[in-house]
Amino acid sequence: MLNTFSSVRQYLKFDITRVIIDNIVFKLHYRWTFVILLVATLLITSRQYIGEHIQCISDAVIAPVINTFCFFTPTFTVVKHYNNTAFKNGEIFSPGIGPFNQNEDKIKRHGYYQWVPFVLFFQALCFYVPHFLWKKWEGGRVKALVFGLRMVGLTKYLKNDSLRIGKLNIPSMAEADERIKDIRRTMIDRMRLNQSWGAHLVFAEVLNLVNLLLQITWTNRFLAGEFLTLGPKALHSRWVDEMNALDIVFPKVTKCKFFKFGASGSLQEHDTLCVMALNIMNEKIYVILWFWYAFLLIVTVLGLVWRLLTLFFYKNLTFTRWSLYWAKPGRVDENEISAVIDKCNFSNWMFLFFLRTNLSEFLFKKIIYHLASEFPDPDRDNDINAYRDRVPHYPDISGLDTTDSPLLHQRHPSTAPHQLPSTSGISTKQPV
């Protein structure tokens, strides 16, 4: 059994070095829903759990022939035999099975079971598409900066030597300081270059909702309009002494007509019963999917509400502090984080959010400490070099490339809060 599902194990591995570029709602789409649909596909296509998909009863036709014919040709049930009273009285032994007049009685054809594995696999791919697009748009920016720094809080105990534990590499303090410089320079130099970064994230999250609604609609049409009420019907059928509603949507016994020429050349009709073992799995898969889709829809809508809050309140200090704490518990200096978010657009704010998600409190506080005095004004400065060109007596830029050296921490009394500090604002304060 484990060999059957070995192909999905890679999506369930816990990797401590994995860089986070999305949230839990996103993961529910491209990881958990993808895995659920992939497992369902494997179950449907594996004969070892349900045996033959279809077995038809016929005395005059070879079993493999009629089984194959009825599997490829839609079987049917008779609508007038969907009758609870007749079922209780024992007049019919299975919903939709009984005598009928082919010229008068309405029948319901069942041909979806041929396509179930293909549809489930295609839906699995659809749930992965938004994540694939977001990875392309994100471009590995976060990973390039924070990869290998997940356990960097331990570097304060490793002054000059790095430590490797399995696949996890814990950098030394010197290596961590170099990475801080890279993150700081990236945030400053690309402040105006990642304007579409946040927009792409929002679009990918909206695409998750659109895809989910499309998959629910498509599944409902695939099951002839029965999917939207499948969950409540399944629960109701367990508590009442009536015909099981799932036996109507996923009949276990169906009828099939097979025609062949007799010895004299006349056309012979064979009315057979087919046992649909495949529908034992189909009904459970789609009931589980109904409840999963319902849960996923609620969570996705709540996730988009959260995204709207970030769009409207990312400049708010209280909201930012709460958001960063939710991303990963830890304290940040209010004055420093206020100075940073005051100069951030939404894309920069989201970039900070994912940095906090991937970095320890120790390292994130050092980054915020340096960014608080060096972030350019988004309305006036493209990057730190533009400010240097505009100010004749700008201090030596080399001082900004050493994380343990004094940085522009204090501001000139005449400088507005949103402007970069002047040369007189050099402080010797070190980060905590």
LOZA-594460 format. One line per field, with one value per residue (C-alpha): x, y, z. Coordinates in steps of 0.5 Angstrom, whole numbers. Layout:
<recs>
u	X | ... $
v	Y | ... $
w	Z | ... $
</recs>
This chain:
<recs>
u	0 | 6 | 9 | 2 | 3 | 10 | 9 | 6 | 11 | 15 | 9 | 8 | 16 | 17 | 23 | 26 | 30 | 24 | 24 | 16 | 14 | 6 | 1 | -3 | -9 | -4 | -1 | -8 | -9 | -3 | 0 | -6 | -12 | -7 | -5 | -12 | -14 | -7 | -9 | -16 | -13 | -9 | -14 | -19 | -14 | -11 | -15 | -12 | -17 | -23 | -22 | -25 | -29 | -35 | -38 | -44 | -48 | -50 | -51 | -50 | -44 | -37 | -36 | -30 | -33 | -39 | -36 | -31 | -37 | -41 | -35 | -34 | -42 | -45 | -50 | -57 | -62 | -69 | -72 | -79 | -75 | -72 | -78 | -77 | -84 | -82 | -75 | -78 | -83 | -78 | -81 | -74 | -67 | -63 | -65 | -67 | -67 | -73 | -77 | -78 | -81 | -76 | -81 | -84 | -80 | -75 | -68 | -61 | -55 | -48 | -42 | -38 | -34 | -30 | -27 | -26 | -19 | -18 | -22 | -19 | -12 | -13 | -16 | -10 | -6 | -11 | -10 | -2 | -2 | -3 | 3 | 7 | 5 | 7 | 14 | 15 | 13 | 17 | 23 | 27 | 28 | 26 | 30 | 36 | 37 | 34 | 36 | 41 | 39 | 33 | 37 | 41 | 39 | 44 | 50 | 51 | 54 | 58 | 63 | 68 | 66 | 59 | 56 | 53 | 47 | 45 | 42 | 42 | 48 | 48 | 52 | 58 | 57 | 61 | 57 | 51 | 53 | 55 | 48 | 45 | 49 | 46 | 39 | 39 | 42 | 37 | 31 | 34 | 37 | 30 | 25 | 22 | 24 | 19 | 13 | 9 | 11 | 6 | 1 | 3 | 2 | -5 | -7 | -5 | -9 | -15 | -14 | -14 | -21 | -23 | -20 | -24 | -30 | -29 | -27 | -34 | -38 | -34 | -35 | -43 | -44 | -39 | -44 | -50 | -52 | -52 | -45 | -47 | -52 | -48 | -45 | -52 | -55 | -50 | -51 | -58 | -58 | -54 | -60 | -66 | -69 | -70 | -66 | -59 | -58 | -51 | -54 | -58 | -51 | -47 | -51 | -48 | -52 | -54 | -57 | -54 | -56 | -52 | -53 | -50 | -52 | -55 | -54 | -59 | -57 | -62 | -60 | -61 | -62 | -59 | -61 | -56 | -54 | -48 | -44 | -41 | -35 | -32 | -37 | -36 | -29 | -33 | -38 | -33 | -28 | -33 | -37 | -30 | -28 | -35 | -33 | -26 | -28 | -33 | -28 | -23 | -28 | -29 | -22 | -20 | -25 | -22 | -15 | -17 | -21 | -14 | -10 | -15 | -13 | -6 | -7 | -11 | -7 | 0 | 2 | -1 | 4 | 0 | -3 | 4 | 7 | 1 | 2 | 10 | 8 | 3 | 9 | 13 | 13 | 18 | 19 | 21 | 23 | 17 | 21 | 25 | 19 | 15 | 21 | 21 | 14 | 13 | 17 | 15 | 10 | 5 | 10 | 16 | 12 | 10 | 17 | 19 | 13 | 16 | 23 | 20 | 17 | 23 | 28 | 29 | 28 | 35 | 37 | 30 | 32 | 39 | 36 | 30 | 35 | 40 | 34 | 31 | 36 | 38 | 31 | 30 | 24 | 19 | 17 | 24 | 29 | 30 | 36 | 41 | 46 | 40 | 41 | 48 | 48 | 43 | 47 | 54 | 57 | 54 | 58 | 63 | 58 | 63 | 61 | 54 | 57 | 59 | 53 | 57 | 60 | 56 | 50 | 45 | 41 | 39 | 36 | 38 | 34 | 32 | 30 | 23 | 21 | 20 | 27 | 34 | 38 | 44 | 51 | 51 | 46 | 52 | 51 | 55 | 49 | 50 | 44 | 41 $
v	0 | 5 | 3 | 6 | 12 | 13 | 19 | 23 | 23 | 28 | 33 | 31 | 32 | 37 | 41 | 45 | 49 | 50 | 58 | 60 | 65 | 64 | 63 | 57 | 58 | 58 | 51 | 48 | 49 | 47 | 42 | 39 | 39 | 37 | 31 | 29 | 29 | 26 | 20 | 20 | 19 | 13 | 10 | 10 | 7 | 2 | -5 | -8 | -4 | -5 | -11 | -11 | -4 | -7 | -14 | -16 | -22 | -25 | -33 | -32 | -27 | -28 | -24 | -20 | -18 | -15 | -13 | -8 | -6 | -4 | 0 | 4 | 5 | 8 | 4 | 7 | 6 | 7 | 14 | 11 | 6 | 11 | 10 | 10 | 6 | 1 | 0 | -1 | -6 | -10 | -9 | -7 | -9 | -3 | 4 | 5 | -3 | -6 | -7 | -2 | 0 | 3 | 7 | 11 | 10 | 15 | 13 | 16 | 14 | 14 | 15 | 19 | 13 | 13 | 20 | 20 | 19 | 24 | 29 | 28 | 29 | 35 | 38 | 37 | 40 | 46 | 47 | 47 | 53 | 59 | 57 | 55 | 62 | 65 | 62 | 65 | 72 | 71 | 69 | 66 | 73 | 71 | 65 | 68 | 72 | 68 | 61 | 58 | 63 | 59 | 57 | 64 | 65 | 60 | 64 | 69 | 62 | 61 | 67 | 65 | 58 | 55 | 49 | 44 | 39 | 34 | 39 | 45 | 50 | 54 | 60 | 64 | 71 | 74 | 70 | 72 | 79 | 79 | 76 | 82 | 87 | 83 | 84 | 91 | 93 | 89 | 92 | 99 | 98 | 95 | 99 | 102 | 95 | 90 | 95 | 89 | 84 | 85 | 85 | 79 | 75 | 78 | 76 | 69 | 69 | 71 | 66 | 61 | 63 | 63 | 56 | 53 | 56 | 53 | 46 | 46 | 48 | 43 | 38 | 39 | 39 | 33 | 29 | 32 | 37 | 33 | 35 | 42 | 38 | 32 | 33 | 34 | 29 | 24 | 26 | 26 | 19 | 16 | 18 | 16 | 10 | 11 | 10 | 12 | 18 | 16 | 10 | 15 | 19 | 13 | 7 | 0 | -4 | -1 | -4 | -5 | -7 | -11 | -13 | -18 | -22 | -29 | -35 | -34 | -26 | -23 | -18 | -20 | -16 | -18 | -14 | -15 | -13 | -10 | -9 | -2 | -4 | 3 | 7 | 5 | 9 | 14 | 16 | 16 | 21 | 26 | 26 | 28 | 33 | 36 | 37 | 39 | 44 | 47 | 48 | 51 | 56 | 59 | 59 | 62 | 68 | 69 | 69 | 74 | 78 | 78 | 80 | 86 | 88 | 88 | 93 | 98 | 98 | 96 | 103 | 102 | 101 | 97 | 93 | 92 | 89 | 84 | 82 | 81 | 77 | 73 | 71 | 69 | 71 | 76 | 83 | 89 | 96 | 101 | 107 | 103 | 99 | 105 | 109 | 103 | 102 | 109 | 109 | 102 | 101 | 95 | 90 | 92 | 91 | 84 | 83 | 85 | 80 | 74 | 76 | 76 | 69 | 66 | 69 | 69 | 75 | 76 | 77 | 81 | 86 | 87 | 88 | 93 | 97 | 98 | 99 | 104 | 110 | 108 | 106 | 112 | 116 | 112 | 119 | 122 | 117 | 111 | 108 | 110 | 112 | 117 | 121 | 121 | 124 | 129 | 131 | 134 | 132 | 125 | 121 | 115 | 110 | 104 | 105 | 103 | 96 | 94 | 91 | 92 | 100 | 106 | 107 | 113 | 112 | 119 | 124 | 131 | 136 | 140 | 133 | 131 | 124 | 122 | 124 | 121 | 123 | 128 | 127 | 130 | 124 | 118 | 114 | 109 | 105 | 98 | 93 | 89 $
w	0 | 2 | -5 | -8 | -5 | -5 | -11 | -6 | 0 | -3 | -2 | 6 | 8 | 13 | 11 | 17 | 11 | 7 | 6 | 7 | 1 | 3 | 8 | 11 | 6 | 0 | 3 | 4 | -4 | -7 | -2 | 2 | -4 | -9 | -5 | -3 | -11 | -12 | -7 | -10 | -17 | -14 | -11 | -17 | -21 | -17 | -17 | -11 | -6 | -10 | -15 | -22 | -23 | -26 | -26 | -31 | -30 | -37 | -39 | -46 | -47 | -45 | -38 | -40 | -47 | -43 | -37 | -42 | -46 | -40 | -37 | -44 | -45 | -40 | -36 | -33 | -28 | -28 | -25 | -23 | -18 | -14 | -9 | -2 | -1 | -6 | -3 | 4 | 2 | -2 | -8 | -11 | -8 | -11 | -12 | -20 | -21 | -24 | -30 | -35 | -41 | -46 | -50 | -44 | -37 | -36 | -35 | -32 | -35 | -31 | -35 | -31 | -27 | -34 | -33 | -25 | -25 | -31 | -28 | -21 | -24 | -28 | -22 | -18 | -23 | -23 | -15 | -16 | -22 | -17 | -13 | -20 | -22 | -15 | -15 | -22 | -20 | -13 | -17 | -11 | -8 | -1 | -1 | -4 | 2 | 8 | 6 | 11 | 16 | 20 | 26 | 26 | 33 | 35 | 32 | 38 | 41 | 34 | 33 | 28 | 26 | 23 | 25 | 20 | 23 | 18 | 12 | 17 | 16 | 22 | 20 | 24 | 27 | 21 | 16 | 19 | 19 | 11 | 10 | 14 | 9 | 3 | 6 | 8 | 1 | -3 | 1 | 0 | -8 | -10 | -6 | -13 | -17 | -13 | -14 | -17 | -12 | -8 | -13 | -16 | -9 | -8 | -15 | -14 | -8 | -11 | -17 | -11 | -10 | -17 | -18 | -12 | -15 | -22 | -19 | -15 | -21 | -25 | -20 | -20 | -27 | -28 | -23 | -26 | -21 | -15 | -12 | -9 | -4 | -3 | 4 | 7 | 3 | 6 | 13 | 13 | 10 | 16 | 21 | 17 | 15 | 8 | 1 | 1 | -3 | -5 | -8 | -13 | -15 | -14 | -16 | -14 | -18 | -25 | -32 | -38 | -45 | -50 | -57 | -61 | -68 | -67 | -71 | -76 | -76 | -72 | -67 | -60 | -54 | -47 | -41 | -36 | -29 | -27 | -20 | -20 | -15 | -17 | -14 | -7 | -8 | -12 | -7 | -1 | -5 | -7 | 0 | 3 | -3 | -1 | 6 | 4 | -1 | 4 | 9 | 4 | 1 | 8 | 10 | 3 | 4 | 11 | 8 | 3 | 8 | 12 | 5 | 5 | 12 | 10 | 4 | 8 | 15 | 13 | 15 | 22 | 27 | 32 | 26 | 23 | 30 | 31 | 24 | 25 | 32 | 28 | 23 | 28 | 36 | 38 | 40 | 35 | 37 | 36 | 34 | 29 | 26 | 25 | 22 | 17 | 15 | 14 | 8 | 6 | 0 | 0 | -3 | 1 | 7 | 5 | 4 | 11 | 13 | 10 | 12 | 19 | 18 | 16 | 20 | 28 | 33 | 34 | 26 | 24 | 30 | 27 | 20 | 23 | 27 | 20 | 16 | 20 | 19 | 12 | 8 | 3 | 2 | -3 | -5 | -7 | -7 | -11 | -7 | -3 | -9 | -11 | -4 | -4 | -11 | -9 | -2 | -4 | 3 | 4 | 9 | 6 | 4 | 6 | 13 | 11 | 9 | 16 | 20 | 27 | 25 | 27 | 22 | 21 | 27 | 30 | 25 | 24 | 28 | 22 | 18 | 17 | 20 | 13 | 10 | 11 | 16 | 15 | 16 | 24 | 25 | 26 | 32 | 36 | 38 | 37 | 36 | 41 $
</recs>
